[in-house]
Amino acid sequence: MKKRPVLLILFLTALSIWAQDDAFEFNPADDRSFFESDIWEPKYTEDGEYQETPAKKKFRFKNRMVELSVANVSVNASNDFIAAKDILRNPFYMLGNIKNIQQDPRLIYNDPAVINIDDFFSGFMFNSSTAIKPFSLNFNWKDNWGVGLDIGHIDILGNVTIPERVLRLKEAEETFGVGGAVFADAGIPVFFHYNDFKIKLRPAVYVPVVYAEPNISYSYKTGPDGMRLEVDYDMRFYSVVNMEGIDKGETDPALQALQNNYWNILRNNLGYDFGLGVEYPWDYWLDLGVDIVNIPVPFAAAKLNHYIQLRGSASVDTSTINLIDLMNGEGSLDDIFDYNGPTLYRRYDQEGKAIYRPFKMLFYASYRPFDTIFLSFIPSLGFSINTLYPKREVTGYAWLEGGLSARLDLANIFIPTLGINYNDRRWINSIDLILNLRAFEVNFGLSFQSPNFIKSWQGAGAGVNFGLKFGW
């Protein structure tokens, strides 16, 4: 019985300490806060004079001072050929005709799945990406400045691209193929304020584990003497270690080499780049900003020396046909074909191939139509440069990006975001949810995506992301 008053005193003491921490922030100068209470407090000018119009007390969770982020994972895959609606027609048909199908099961075949092959010959693209961020630690001092540490972040990127002119055998010169990479990095994110500007920096060190660029060339020309169609491929698959045994299906030698060459990798293969973000409060209802990702540091690119090279070619040249010789029984149609079978080599590049990570620059605005952070519209526009995709004739490796998102911020506790954006060569229609209870936070998101805008709504690709944050 004597323990109860002691426990009550301890509980009230802890409650008062928590209240003094100002978990529910009151900032009279911030008219963008919300969840207003009925409590009014007097407001004074800088000269100490009383103002008749007091400020309302606001309800809003503060940002964490110390934050640990773990188990952040994002997985995405999409294509522009087959969508979920193409292969799920039968289940939908069954649901709508279940009684008739029970009487006559043969009716299940009345509405078969239909795949339009013309969609494939209009050009094929497959994208995939995975981001794994197992550990990040951040310190935030009253939202004025902050510093963090990111360790062991991994990005896995891949794509297959075949242009329409190649699939339809049109006159053209194209480059296509398979591109992919695995990057590991560590970074130190920093933010601070300079006058009215909020500046974010993230210097990082990275190493490409594997790397491959699309390098299959297609050439089709016609002339008065006939046509010539040629396909050449010289594909190189770079690795941070010697890939001896990989071509024979062996994986243990490469893993052992990775362990044995750990210090050589740190000395010879690392690269450096940094991210930059700048945000400016144009007005109480509008913020403007720019985010730049993976800015290369001159003469500090990562390098890979080991690679496997796969070479070969095939061609058809009808200009070599001599009809008179054929009529006289001389010559052969075999002369128009030329084929050099694939050859596989393991190589070592003494100088090394310089490898940069994909670059991106996005300008954005945060527009609050109701003079509050309750609702924000976020348009964005920019471009990216990514050598993992085939080079285009006019823009090279550059590609436009942008879109529009709408965010609802409920006292920094529940934050849903809807977006329609074109990023990384695909349309992404997403919903992201943040549940923030200050001591911990859960992030979860789903998306439908595809390089084709219409198919992005039909289930031609999907993505999911999840993450946890802890702190106070």
DOKEMAR-12262 format. One line per 8 residues: number of its first residue (from 1); their letters; for each residue x, y, z of C-alpha. Coordinates in steps of 0.02 Angstrom, whole numbers, plus 32768, in hexadecimal, padded with zeros to 4 digits. Layout:
residues N
NUM	A	X,Y,Z | ...
This chain:
residues 472
1	MKKRPVLL	8000,8000,8000 | 8093,8075,8025 | 80D7,805E,7F75 | 8042,80B0,7F20 | 8066,8166,7F55 | 811B,814F,7F1F | 80E7,810E,7E75 | 806A,819C,7E62
9	ILFLTALS	80F2,821D,7E89 | 8169,81CE,7E0B | 80E1,81CD,7D86 | 80B6,8285,7DA2 | 816E,82B4,7D9E | 818A,8259,7CF8 | 80ED,82AA,7CB3 | 812A,8358,7CE1
17	IWAQDDAF	81D6,8338,7C92 | 8183,82FD,7BF2 | 8113,8397,7BF0 | 81A9,840A,7C08 | 81F9,83BA,7B6F | 8178,841B,7B0B | 813C,8387,7AA6 | 80A9,83EE,7A6F
25	EFNPADDR	8100,8486,7A29 | 80BB,8536,7A3A | 8104,85B1,79C1 | 809F,8652,79B5 | 8102,868A,791C | 80D5,85ED,78BA | 8029,8606,786D | 803E,8564,780A
33	SFFESDIW	8022,84F6,78A3 | 7F74,84B1,78C2 | 7F05,844B,7936 | 7EDF,84EC,7992 | 7EA7,84E5,7A48 | 7E31,8559,7AA4 | 7EBE,859D,7B0F | 7EED,8651,7AE5
41	EPKYTEDG	7F8E,86A1,7B1A | 7FBE,875A,7B10 | 8032,8790,7A85 | 80AE,881E,7A99 | 810F,8888,7A1D | 81CC,8895,7A1D | 81BB,8935,7A85 | 815B,88D9,7B0A
49	EYQETPAK	80B2,8926,7AE2 | 8017,88BB,7AF6 | 7FB8,888C,7A58 | 7EFD,8877,7A5E | 7EFF,87E2,79E5 | 7F4D,8750,7A42 | 7F9C,86B9,79EF | 7F49,860F,79F3
57	KKFRFKNR	7FA2,857E,7A41 | 7FCD,84FA,79C2 | 7FDA,843D,79CF | 8069,83EB,7970 | 80EE,8367,7992 | 81A0,83A6,7990 | 8222,8354,7921 | 8294,82D7,7979
65	MVELSVAN	8339,8316,79B9 | 838D,826B,79AD | 834D,81F1,792B | 837F,8140,78FD | 833F,8100,7856 | 8345,8045,7835 | 8301,7FC4,77BA | 82D7,8041,7730
73	VSVNASND	82B5,7FDB,7692 | 826C,800B,75E9 | 824A,7F8E,755B | 8207,7FBC,74AE | 81EB,7F61,7409 | 818B,7F92,736C | 817A,7F77,72B1 | 8116,7FC1,7221
81	FIAAKDIL	80DA,7F1F,71D0 | 8070,7EB2,7244 | 7FFC,7EFC,72C7 | 7F9B,7EA7,7352 | 7EF6,7EC9,72F9 | 7F33,7E61,7264 | 7F50,7DC3,72C8 | 7ECA,7DD8,734E
89	RNPFYMLG	7E33,7DE2,72DB | 7DF9,7D32,7304 | 7DEC,7D4E,73C2 | 7D87,7DED,73A6 | 7D18,7D92,7329 | 7CFF,7D03,73A5 | 7CCB,7D79,7431 | 7C47,7DC9,73C2
97	NIKNIQQD	7C03,7D25,737E | 7C1C,7CAE,740E | 7B6B,7C68,740A | 7B6F,7C43,734F | 7C1B,7BF4,735E | 7BDE,7B81,73E9 | 7B57,7B41,7375 | 7BCC,7B30,72DF
105	PRLIYNDP	7C89,7B33,730A | 7CB3,7B40,7250 | 7C7E,7BF7,7256 | 7D22,7C1F,72AD | 7D75,7C1D,7202 | 7CFF,7C9F,71B9 | 7D6F,7D2E,71F0 | 7E25,7CF6,71E2
113	AVINIDDF	7EBA,7D63,720D | 7EF0,7DCC,7179 | 7F9F,7E10,715E | 7FB4,7E90,70D3 | 8059,7E64,707D | 8058,7F0F,7028 | 8080,7F5B,70D1 | 8124,7EFB,70D0
121	FSGFMFNS	8154,7F30,7020 | 8131,7FE5,704E | 81CF,7FDD,70B6 | 81F8,7F7C,7153 | 823D,7FBD,71F7 | 8252,7F66,729E | 828C,7FC4,7339 | 82B9,7F89,73E7
129	STAIKPFS	8306,7FDA,747F | 8325,7FAD,7534 | 8365,8020,75BD | 839D,7FDA,7664 | 83CA,8052,76F1 | 83EC,7FEB,778D | 8430,8075,77FE | 8427,8132,780B
137	LNFNWKDN	8442,81A0,78A3 | 8410,8259,78A8 | 8420,82E7,7924 | 83AF,8380,7913 | 83C8,841A,7980 | 8323,8479,7988 | 830F,846F,78CA | 839E,84ED,78B9
145	WGVGLDIG	8427,8474,7889 | 8445,83BA,7885 | 84C2,8332,785A | 84B1,8279,7838 | 8508,81D9,7807 | 84D0,815E,777F | 8527,80B5,777B | 8515,8023,7704
153	HIDILGNV	8494,806B,768C | 847F,7FFF,75F1 | 842C,8029,754A | 8407,7FA2,74C9 | 83D4,7FE1,741C | 83A8,7F82,737D | 8350,7F99,72D7 | 8333,7F46,722E
161	TIPERVLR	830E,7FBB,719C | 82E4,7F8A,70E8 | 82A8,8019,7078 | 8214,800A,7001 | 8280,8023,6F66 | 82E8,7F8B,6F96 | 8252,7F1B,6FB7 | 81FC,7F4E,6F14
169	LKEAEETF	829F,7F45,6EAF | 8294,7FF9,6E73 | 831D,8060,6E24 | 837D,80A7,6EB6 | 841B,80A6,6F1D | 83F7,807E,6FD3 | 844F,804A,7071 | 83F2,7FDA,70EA
177	GVGGAVFA	840B,7F4D,7165 | 8419,7F2B,721F | 8459,7FA5,72A1 | 846E,7F8C,735B | 84D6,7FB4,73F3 | 84E7,7F97,74AD | 8529,8028,7514 | 8557,802B,75CD
185	DAGIPVFF	8575,80CF,7626 | 858C,8129,76CA | 8561,81E1,76E3 | 855A,826F,7761 | 84BA,82D6,7749 | 84C2,8387,778E | 8445,8417,778F | 844F,84CA,77CB
193	HYNDFKIK	8402,8575,77AC | 8454,8609,7758 | 83E6,86A4,7763 | 833D,8666,7723 | 8386,85D2,76C4 | 8386,8520,7704 | 841B,84C3,76BC | 8430,8406,76BB
201	LRPAVYVP	84D5,83AE,7691 | 84FF,82F5,7686 | 85B4,82CD,765D | 85C3,8213,763A | 8640,818D,760E | 8603,8100,759D | 8640,8063,7548 | 85EF,800D,74B1
209	VVYAEPNI	85E8,7F52,74D4 | 85B1,7F23,7423 | 858E,7F91,738D | 8552,7F78,72D9 | 851E,7FF2,7250 | 84AE,7FC4,71BA | 851E,7FB1,7123 | 84C4,7F54,7097
217	SYSYKTGP	84C5,7FB6,6FF4 | 8442,7FA1,6F6C | 8458,7FE4,6EBB | 83DF,7FD0,6E29 | 83FB,802A,6D84 | 83B3,8015,6CD5 | 83F9,804B,6C2D | 83EA,802E,6B73
225	DGMRLEVD	844D,7F8C,6B81 | 83EB,7F43,6C13 | 83E5,7F4E,6CCF | 845E,7F31,6D5E | 8427,7F00,6E0E | 84AD,7EEF,6E93 | 84AC,7ECF,6F4E | 854E,7EDE,6FB3
233	YDMRFYSV	8560,7EC2,706C | 85F2,7EE7,70DD | 85AF,7ED7,718C | 861F,7EEF,7222 | 85EE,7EBB,72D2 | 8660,7F12,734E | 867D,7ED6,73FF | 86DB,7F12,7497
241	VNMEGIDK	8733,7E69,74A0 | 8777,7DE9,7426 | 86E3,7D89,73DE | 8744,7CEB,73B6 | 86CD,7C5A,73CA | 862F,7CC1,73AE | 8626,7C8D,72F7 | 8629,7BD7,7333
249	GETDPALQ	859B,7BF1,73AC | 860B,7BFA,7445 | 85E8,7C80,74C7 | 865B,7C51,7557 | 86FC,7C91,7502 | 86B1,7D3E,74EA | 8672,7D47,759D | 871B,7D0E,75DE
257	ALQNNYWN	8772,7D90,7572 | 86FF,7E17,75B7 | 8733,7DE8,7668 | 87EC,7DDA,763F | 87F4,7E81,75E2 | 8796,7EEB,7661 | 8825,7F66,7680 | 8852,7F6E,75C7
265	ILRNNLGY	879E,7FA1,75A2 | 87A6,802E,7621 | 884A,806A,75D6 | 8829,8058,751B | 876E,8052,74F4 | 8718,80D7,755E | 86C6,8170,7513 | 8685,8212,755E
273	DFGLGVEY	85ED,827E,753A | 8573,82E8,759C | 84BE,8320,75A1 | 8482,83D3,75B2 | 83D8,8419,75E0 | 83A3,84CE,75F4 | 82F8,850A,7630 | 82B9,85BD,763B
281	PWDYWLDL	8217,85F9,768E | 81D7,866D,7606 | 813C,8698,766C | 80D6,8650,76FA | 8073,85EC,7679 | 8101,85B7,7603 | 81AD,8566,7614 | 8224,854F,7581
289	GVDIVNIP	82B1,84D2,7579 | 8328,8467,7514 | 8371,83BB,7538 | 840E,8380,74DD | 8441,82CA,74F4 | 84EC,827A,74D4 | 8550,8312,749D | 85F6,82C9,7462
297	VPFAAAKL	8699,8305,74AE | 871A,832A,7425 | 87A2,82A4,7418 | 8750,8240,74A3 | 86E3,81C3,7444 | 86DF,810E,747A | 873F,8094,740B | 872B,7FDD,73DF
305	NHYIQLRG	87B5,7F75,738F | 876F,7EC5,737F | 86EF,7E9D,72FA | 86A7,7E13,728E | 8695,7E3E,71D5 | 8616,7DED,7163 | 862E,7E14,70A9 | 85DB,7DDF,7008
313	SASVDTST	8582,7E1A,6F6A | 8503,7DE4,6EE7 | 84D6,7E36,6E41 | 846E,7E23,6DA3 | 84AB,7E7C,6D05 | 8443,7E62,6C67 | 84B3,7ED5,6C01 | 852D,7E44,6BF0
321	INLIDLMN	84AF,7DDE,6B8A | 84D8,7DCF,6AD0 | 8439,7D93,6A77 | 8498,7D65,69D8 | 850F,7CF4,6A37 | 847D,7CA4,6A92 | 8424,7C81,69EC | 84C3,7C31,69A8
329	GEGSLDDI	84CF,7BC2,6A41 | 855D,7C24,6A8D | 8564,7C79,6B36 | 84F5,7C55,6BCC | 8474,7CAA,6C37 | 84E1,7C7E,6CCB | 8554,7D0C,6C97 | 84D7,7D8E,6CD4
337	FDYNGPTL	84E2,7D4F,6D87 | 8572,7D70,6DFE | 8577,7D33,6EB0 | 8601,7D3D,6F31 | 85D0,7CD5,6FC6 | 85DC,7D1C,7076 | 8685,7D17,70C9 | 869F,7D2F,7183
345	YRRYDQEG	8739,7D7B,71D1 | 8772,7DA7,727F | 87D1,7E4A,727B | 882F,7EC0,72EE | 8833,7F7A,72C7 | 88D0,7FC5,7312 | 888F,8078,7311 | 87E0,8046,7347
353	KAIYRPFK	8736,807F,730A | 86F8,811F,735D | 8649,8105,73A0 | 85D2,818D,73DC | 852C,8175,7431 | 848B,81B0,73DC | 8479,826E,73EA | 83D5,82C7,740B
361	MLFYASYR	839C,837C,7420 | 82E9,83A7,7452 | 829D,8452,7471 | 8201,8452,74DC | 8185,84C1,7535 | 811A,84A4,75D0 | 8078,8505,75BB | 8001,8516,764E
369	PFDTIFLS	7F5A,8558,760C | 7F0B,856F,76B7 | 7F9A,85CD,770C | 7FC1,8534,7775 | 802E,8499,776C | 7F90,8431,7779 | 7F90,8416,76BC | 801E,842D,763F
377	FIPSLGFS	802B,8417,7583 | 80DA,83ED,7548 | 8100,83FD,748D | 81AE,83CF,744F | 8211,83DA,73AE | 82C4,83AC,7383 | 8331,832F,7329 | 83A1,8299,7345
385	INTLYPKR	843E,8253,72F2 | 8450,8197,72FA | 84CC,8132,7290 | 8477,808F,72C0 | 83F5,80B4,7238 | 8418,80B8,717B | 8458,815D,7135 | 83D9,81C0,70D0
393	EVTGYAWL	8402,8221,7032 | 83CF,82D0,706E | 83D9,82D4,712C | 845B,824E,7148 | 8448,8203,71F6 | 83DB,8293,7237 | 8321,8281,7259 | 8299,82F6,729A
401	EGGLSARL	824A,82D2,7343 | 81BF,8320,73AA | 810E,8310,73EB | 8093,8346,7470 | 8074,830C,7522 | 7FF4,833C,75A6 | 801F,832D,765E | 7FAF,8333,76F7
409	DLANIFIP	800A,835C,7799 | 7FA5,8338,7837 | 800C,8386,78C4 | 80A8,8328,788C | 8053,8288,78C8 | 7FFE,8240,782E | 803F,8277,7784 | 7FF6,8226,76E6
417	TLGINYND	803B,8258,763B | 7FF1,8234,7590 | 805C,824B,74F5 | 8060,823A,7438 | 8115,824D,7402 | 8188,821D,7374 | 822E,81E6,73BF | 82B6,816E,7386
425	RRWINSID	8265,8150,72DB | 81BC,811B,7321 | 8115,8162,735A | 80FB,8145,7414 | 804E,8157,7462 | 806D,814B,751B | 8023,8158,75C8 | 8098,816C,765D
433	LILNLRAF	8064,816B,7713 | 80C4,81A9,77AB | 808B,8181,785B | 80F4,81E7,78D4 | 80DF,81D0,7990 | 8183,822B,79AF | 81D2,819B,7A10 | 81C4,8133,7973
441	EVNFGLSF	818A,814B,78C0 | 814D,80D1,783B | 815B,80F9,7781 | 80FC,8091,7701 | 80D9,80AC,764A | 808E,8057,75B2 | 8095,8086,74FB | 805E,804F,744E
449	QSPNFIKS	80DC,8077,73C8 | 810E,805D,7313 | 8170,80B6,7289 | 80C7,80C5,7233 | 804F,8140,7287 | 7FB0,80DE,7261 | 7FFB,8038,7297 | 8035,8087,733A
457	WQGAGAGV	7F7D,8087,736B | 7F61,7FD5,732D | 7FDE,7F79,739B | 8075,7F6B,7328 | 80E7,7F87,73BC | 80E6,7FA3,7477 | 8151,7FE2,7504 | 8152,7FD9,75C1
465	NFGLKFGW	81B9,8032,7644 | 81C4,801E,7701 | 822A,806C,778B | 8236,8085,7848 | 827A,8118,78AC | 8299,8126,7967 | 82CF,81B5,79D6 | 8296,8250,7A34
